[in-house]
Amino acid sequence: MTVNTTQTKARRHTRDDAGPTQRPRPEQHHPEQAPERAGHDHRDLPIAGTQPGRSASAGVVVLAYLRLQAHALKSLEPMVRADEFDAVHQMRVATRRLRATLRSFGQVIPRSDTEQLAGELKWLGGLLGAARDGEVLPAHLQASVRTVPVELLIGPVQARVQGHFAPLRAAARAELLEALDSPRYARLLASLDHLTAGPLSGPRADDPARDVLPPAVRKAYRQADRRMRRARHTLPSPTGDVALHEARKSARRARYAAEAAGPAIGPKAGRFAKQMKKVQSVLGDHQDTVLARQAARELGIGAHLAGENAFTYGLLYEREKHRAGRRQADARQVWKRASRSRYRGWMK
């Protein structure tokens, strides 16, 4: 089967847990080499792992966040190659944060200047997502199988799950490693280096960050709100599942935009980002059930065609369906709390 990119409950405690100031390696303190540009003294720009001041310009604040995530991406590459635990996930998070920043702050980073880079980050994120799913989706299903009473575990279910996903994981990892060795990836890193050298050239890059960045966060929040409303009117249905998945993307984008704005806004942005993270987590758990149902159905079909009893796969499917219903109810409550004005008042 084709495994969709998502994060699963088997790793819910590691889902996007790395905050914007987490340092993947001690060398994150080292200054990055960046050429001087007219109108900006890059010695005053924050290096990876530090924060700009509250009075900094929008360009300086966003550039600091971009530098931090670019450094995280490059620092995690050796760990991904070594197949270290959670490295693929964390590199994927860095890729997502970079893409979200390019999309959220068009007044600071002209999209015309970064359209190609955003597309290449999407390409890399897709490969990382496929490798990530190859790790966690079978773990999710195996954990569910272990809770099935022995009298309802009919046939070689665990072996079939392992045998189904092992070649998919191997293929996804091989494709990812091939990409990391490719000229295309080298060009992506070069483009990223060029962007993070600065300065950012958007029409409002030199304006105070506290004036420019909150409206961008508000825009991402409003998109998430529209998508949550759409989902509420279409659930339960496959259309509703898709709407919740899209709402999760918007909540994630709002979270990352708030993280980027945090140095200029202060704790209020951090509190909002935490609320969006909770929304993102619940909706991620829901998406896990969507993927697990797809996998259970395909495994059941394969078992049937092989002459095995497919009863247990149907049981797994129904379990995931019930979990989906619970997560949908949770999502409504979490979103209601996250939408309180106390968390959004700073967005002008």
C-alpha positions as CSV (number, residue, x, y, z in Angstrom):
1,M,0.0,0.0,0.0
2,T,1.0,3.6,-0.3
3,V,1.5,4.9,3.2
4,N,0.4,8.5,3.7
5,T,2.6,10.9,5.7
6,T,1.5,11.4,9.2
7,Q,2.6,10.9,12.8
8,T,1.1,8.1,14.9
9,K,0.0,7.5,18.4
10,A,2.8,5.2,18.9
11,R,5.0,8.3,19.0
12,R,2.5,10.8,20.4
13,H,4.9,11.9,23.1
14,T,7.6,12.8,20.5
15,R,5.2,14.4,18.0
16,D,6.8,17.8,17.3
17,D,8.1,18.0,20.9
18,A,11.2,19.8,19.9
19,G,10.6,23.5,20.6
20,P,12.0,26.3,18.4
21,T,15.0,26.8,20.7
22,Q,16.0,23.1,21.1
23,R,19.6,22.5,20.1
24,P,20.2,19.3,18.2
25,R,24.0,19.5,18.8
26,P,26.2,21.7,21.0
27,E,27.8,23.3,17.9
28,Q,24.5,25.1,17.4
29,H,26.1,27.9,19.4
30,H,28.7,28.5,16.7
31,P,28.2,31.6,14.6
32,E,27.2,31.0,11.0
33,Q,29.2,32.5,8.2
34,A,27.1,35.1,6.4
35,P,28.2,37.8,4.1
36,E,27.5,41.4,4.9
37,R,24.7,43.1,3.0
38,A,24.0,46.8,2.6
39,G,21.8,48.2,5.3
40,H,22.3,45.3,7.7
41,D,25.1,44.4,10.1
42,H,25.0,40.6,10.3
43,R,27.1,40.7,13.4
44,D,24.0,41.9,15.2
45,L,21.8,39.1,13.8
46,P,21.1,36.2,16.2
47,I,23.0,33.0,15.6
48,A,21.2,29.6,15.8
49,G,20.1,29.0,19.4
50,T,19.7,32.6,20.5
51,Q,16.8,35.0,20.4
52,P,16.5,38.5,19.0
53,G,15.3,41.4,21.2
54,R,11.7,42.4,21.7
55,S,12.2,45.5,19.6
56,A,13.8,43.7,16.6
57,S,12.5,44.1,13.1
58,A,10.3,41.5,11.5
59,G,13.1,40.5,9.2
60,V,15.6,39.9,12.0
61,V,13.0,37.8,14.0
62,V,12.0,35.6,11.1
63,L,15.6,35.2,9.9
64,A,16.6,34.0,13.4
65,Y,13.9,31.3,13.3
66,L,14.8,30.3,9.8
67,R,18.5,30.0,10.8
68,L,17.6,27.8,13.8
69,Q,15.5,25.4,11.8
70,A,18.1,25.3,8.9
71,H,20.7,24.4,11.4
72,A,18.5,21.7,13.0
73,L,17.9,20.2,9.6
74,K,21.6,20.0,8.7
75,S,22.6,18.8,12.2
76,L,20.0,15.9,12.0
77,E,21.1,14.6,8.7
78,P,24.0,12.4,10.1
79,M,21.6,11.0,12.6
80,V,19.1,10.1,9.9
81,R,21.8,8.4,7.9
82,A,22.8,6.4,11.0
83,D,19.1,5.4,11.6
84,E,19.1,6.9,15.1
85,F,15.8,6.8,17.0
86,D,13.4,9.7,16.2
87,A,16.0,11.4,13.9
88,V,13.7,11.1,10.8
89,H,10.8,12.6,12.8
90,Q,12.9,15.6,14.0
91,M,14.3,16.3,10.6
92,R,10.8,16.2,9.2
93,V,9.7,18.7,11.9
94,A,12.5,21.1,10.9
95,T,11.5,20.8,7.3
96,R,7.9,21.6,8.2
97,R,8.8,24.6,10.3
98,L,10.9,26.0,7.4
99,R,8.0,25.5,5.0
100,A,5.5,27.0,7.4
101,T,7.6,30.1,7.9
102,L,8.0,30.7,4.2
103,R,4.2,30.4,3.7
104,S,3.2,32.5,6.8
105,F,5.3,35.6,6.4
106,G,4.8,36.8,2.9
107,Q,5.3,40.4,3.9
108,V,8.7,39.5,5.3
109,I,9.9,36.9,2.8
110,P,8.5,37.4,-0.7
111,R,7.0,34.1,-1.9
112,S,8.3,34.8,-5.4
113,D,11.8,34.5,-3.9
114,T,11.2,31.3,-2.1
115,E,8.7,29.4,-4.2
116,Q,11.2,26.9,-5.5
117,L,12.8,26.4,-2.1
118,A,9.4,25.7,-0.6
119,G,8.7,23.1,-3.3
120,E,12.0,21.4,-2.6
121,L,11.3,21.4,1.2
122,K,8.0,19.8,0.4
123,W,9.8,17.1,-1.7
124,L,12.2,16.4,1.2
125,G,9.4,16.4,3.7
126,G,7.5,13.8,1.7
127,L,10.4,11.5,1.7
128,L,11.0,11.9,5.4
129,G,7.3,11.4,6.0
130,A,7.2,8.1,4.1
131,A,10.2,6.9,6.1
132,R,8.6,8.0,9.3
133,D,5.3,6.2,8.5
134,G,7.3,3.1,7.8
135,E,8.5,3.2,11.3
136,V,5.4,4.1,13.3
137,L,2.4,2.8,11.5
138,P,3.3,-0.9,11.9
139,A,4.2,-0.2,15.5
140,H,0.8,1.3,16.0
141,L,-0.9,-1.7,14.6
142,Q,1.3,-4.2,16.5
143,A,0.4,-2.4,19.7
144,S,-3.3,-2.8,18.9
145,V,-2.8,-6.5,18.0
146,R,-1.2,-7.1,21.4
147,T,-4.4,-6.0,23.2
148,V,-6.6,-8.4,21.2
149,P,-7.8,-11.4,23.4
150,V,-6.0,-14.5,22.3
151,E,-9.3,-16.2,21.3
152,L,-9.9,-13.4,18.8
153,L,-6.4,-13.4,17.3
154,I,-7.0,-15.7,14.4
155,G,-4.2,-16.5,12.0
156,P,-0.6,-15.2,11.7
157,V,-1.7,-11.5,12.3
158,Q,1.5,-10.2,13.8
159,A,3.7,-11.9,11.2
160,R,1.5,-10.5,8.4
161,V,1.7,-7.0,9.8
162,Q,5.5,-7.3,10.0
163,G,5.9,-8.8,6.6
164,H,3.7,-6.2,5.0
165,F,5.5,-3.2,6.3
166,A,9.2,-4.4,6.4
167,P,9.8,-4.0,2.7
168,L,7.9,-0.7,2.6
169,R,10.1,0.7,5.4
170,A,13.2,-0.5,3.7
171,A,12.2,1.0,0.3
172,A,11.3,4.3,1.9
173,R,14.6,4.5,3.8
174,A,16.6,3.6,0.7
175,E,14.8,6.3,-1.3
176,L,15.5,8.9,1.5
177,L,19.2,8.0,1.6
178,E,19.4,8.2,-2.1
179,A,17.9,11.7,-2.0
180,L,20.3,12.8,0.7
181,D,23.2,11.9,-1.6
182,S,21.6,13.6,-4.6
183,P,22.6,16.9,-6.3
184,R,19.0,18.0,-5.8
185,Y,19.4,17.9,-2.0
186,A,22.7,19.7,-2.3
187,R,21.0,22.4,-4.2
188,L,18.3,22.6,-1.5
189,L,20.9,23.2,1.1
190,A,22.6,25.8,-1.0
191,S,19.3,27.6,-1.5
192,L,18.7,27.5,2.3
193,D,22.2,28.8,3.0
194,H,21.5,31.7,0.6
195,L,18.2,32.5,2.2
196,T,19.5,32.4,5.8
197,A,22.5,34.6,4.9
198,G,20.0,37.4,4.8
199,P,18.8,40.0,4.7
200,L,15.1,39.2,4.1
201,S,13.7,41.5,1.4
202,G,10.0,41.6,2.0
203,P,8.2,45.0,2.0
204,R,7.8,45.0,5.7
205,A,11.0,43.2,6.7
206,D,12.4,46.4,8.3
207,D,9.2,47.2,10.3
208,P,8.9,46.2,14.0
209,A,8.1,42.5,14.4
210,R,5.5,43.2,17.0
211,D,3.5,45.0,14.3
212,V,4.0,42.7,11.4
213,L,4.0,39.1,12.7
214,P,0.8,38.9,14.8
215,P,-1.5,39.4,11.7
216,A,0.3,36.5,10.0
217,V,-0.4,34.2,13.0
218,R,-4.0,35.4,13.0
219,K,-4.4,34.5,9.3
220,A,-3.2,30.9,9.9
221,Y,-5.5,30.6,13.0
222,R,-8.5,31.8,11.0
223,Q,-7.8,29.2,8.3
224,A,-7.7,26.5,10.9
225,D,-11.0,27.8,12.4
226,R,-12.7,27.6,9.0
227,R,-11.5,24.1,8.4
228,M,-12.6,22.9,11.9
229,R,-16.1,24.3,11.2
230,R,-16.1,22.5,7.8
231,A,-15.1,19.3,9.5
232,R,-17.8,19.6,12.1
233,H,-20.5,19.8,9.4
234,T,-19.2,16.8,7.4
235,L,-18.3,14.3,10.2
236,P,-18.5,11.4,10.4
237,S,-17.5,10.8,6.8
238,P,-14.4,10.4,4.7
239,T,-14.9,14.1,3.7
240,G,-14.8,15.0,7.4
241,D,-11.6,13.0,7.9
242,V,-10.0,15.0,5.1
243,A,-11.3,18.3,6.6
244,L,-9.8,17.4,10.0
245,H,-6.5,16.5,8.4
246,E,-6.4,19.9,6.6
247,A,-7.4,21.6,9.9
248,R,-4.4,20.0,11.5
249,K,-2.1,21.4,8.9
250,S,-3.5,24.9,9.5
251,A,-3.2,24.5,13.3
252,R,0.4,23.4,12.9
253,R,1.2,26.4,10.7
254,A,-0.4,28.7,13.2
255,R,1.7,27.1,16.0
256,Y,5.0,27.5,14.1
257,A,4.1,31.1,13.1
258,A,3.5,31.9,16.8
259,E,6.8,30.2,17.7
260,A,8.6,32.4,15.2
261,A,7.0,35.5,16.5
262,G,7.6,34.6,20.2
263,P,10.8,36.6,20.7
264,A,9.0,39.8,19.7
265,I,5.7,39.1,21.4
266,G,6.7,37.3,24.5
267,P,4.8,34.6,26.6
268,K,1.4,35.3,25.0
269,A,2.6,33.8,21.7
270,G,4.1,30.8,23.6
271,R,0.8,30.1,25.3
272,F,-1.1,30.2,22.0
273,A,1.5,27.9,20.4
274,K,1.0,25.4,23.2
275,Q,-2.8,25.4,22.5
276,M,-2.2,24.8,18.8
277,K,0.1,22.0,19.7
278,K,-2.6,20.3,21.7
279,V,-5.0,20.7,18.7
280,Q,-2.4,19.3,16.4
281,S,-1.7,16.3,18.7
282,V,-5.4,15.3,18.9
283,L,-5.9,15.7,15.2
284,G,-2.8,13.8,14.5
285,D,-4.2,10.9,16.7
286,H,-7.3,11.1,14.6
287,Q,-5.3,10.8,11.4
288,D,-3.6,7.8,12.8
289,T,-6.9,6.0,13.0
290,V,-7.6,6.9,9.3
291,L,-4.3,5.4,8.2
292,A,-4.6,2.4,10.5
293,R,-8.1,1.6,9.1
294,Q,-6.7,1.7,5.6
295,A,-3.9,-0.6,6.6
296,A,-6.2,-3.0,8.4
297,R,-8.4,-3.2,5.4
298,E,-5.5,-3.9,3.0
299,L,-4.1,-6.5,5.4
300,G,-7.4,-8.2,5.6
301,I,-7.8,-8.4,1.9
302,G,-4.3,-9.9,1.6
303,A,-5.1,-12.4,4.3
304,H,-8.3,-13.4,2.6
305,L,-6.6,-13.9,-0.8
306,A,-3.9,-16.0,0.9
307,G,-6.7,-18.3,2.3
308,E,-6.4,-17.0,5.9
309,N,-9.2,-16.0,8.2
310,A,-9.5,-12.2,8.0
311,F,-11.7,-11.8,11.1
312,T,-9.0,-10.1,13.3
313,Y,-8.3,-7.4,10.7
314,G,-12.0,-6.5,10.7
315,L,-11.8,-6.3,14.5
316,L,-8.8,-4.0,14.2
317,Y,-10.7,-1.8,11.7
318,E,-13.7,-1.4,14.0
319,R,-11.4,-0.6,16.9
320,E,-9.8,2.2,14.9
321,K,-13.2,3.5,13.8
322,H,-14.3,3.8,17.5
323,R,-11.1,5.6,18.3
324,A,-11.7,8.0,15.5
325,G,-15.1,8.9,17.0
326,R,-13.5,9.6,20.4
327,R,-10.7,11.7,18.8
328,Q,-13.4,13.7,16.9
329,A,-15.1,14.6,20.2
330,D,-11.8,15.4,21.8
331,A,-10.9,17.7,18.9
332,R,-14.0,19.7,19.3
333,Q,-13.3,20.3,23.0
334,V,-9.6,21.1,22.5
335,W,-10.3,23.5,19.7
336,K,-13.0,25.2,21.8
337,R,-10.4,25.8,24.5
338,A,-7.7,26.9,22.2
339,S,-10.0,29.4,20.5
340,R,-10.6,31.4,23.7
341,S,-9.9,35.1,23.4
342,R,-7.4,34.9,26.2
343,Y,-5.0,33.0,23.9
344,R,-5.6,35.2,20.8
345,G,-5.9,38.8,22.2
346,W,-2.3,39.6,21.1
347,M,-3.1,39.1,17.4
348,K,-3.8,42.5,16.1
